Amino acid sequence: METTASHFLGKPHTRLGWWSVWLEVVFIVMFIINVAVLLLLTDETFWRGSILPFYAITMLLCGLAGGVVGLVTVIRQHERSSLVWLAILTGLFVLLLVLNELWQGVQLLLGT
């Protein structure tokens, strides 16, 4: 009986494992572009007001989706690749970022 479980230091062996890795690669590249380039454009109000929010939402959704897909892959398909575990960790980071933003919005509404 052959199993599809991978070793920790190996590449993912499942299709969902590769999906989670590539979603996290897209998130990391978009995050680096966001920090290195887009946040330095302070004089263009059109960019910051209309396009940047959609970019940020897409970036965060890629990170969160990669983490969720990685978690499903580990639980359902017994994937054990370190790249998938890194995708789960990155997804947790994105979840904490979103929860922090929500918490700050609640504090702003309550006036505390």
Sequence and secondary structure as in RCSB ss.txt:
>XXXX:A:sequence
METTASHFLGKPHTRLGWWSVWLEVVFIVMFIINVAVLLLLTDETFWRGSILPFYAITMLLCGLAGGVVGLVTVI
RQHERSSLVWLAILTGLFVLLLVLNELWQGVQLLLGT
>XXXX:A:secstr
       TTS   SHHHHHHHHHHHHHHHHHHHHHHTGGG  S HHIIIIIHHHHHHHHHHHHHHHHHHHHHHHH
HH    HHHHHHHHHHHHHHHHHHHHHHHHHHHHHT 
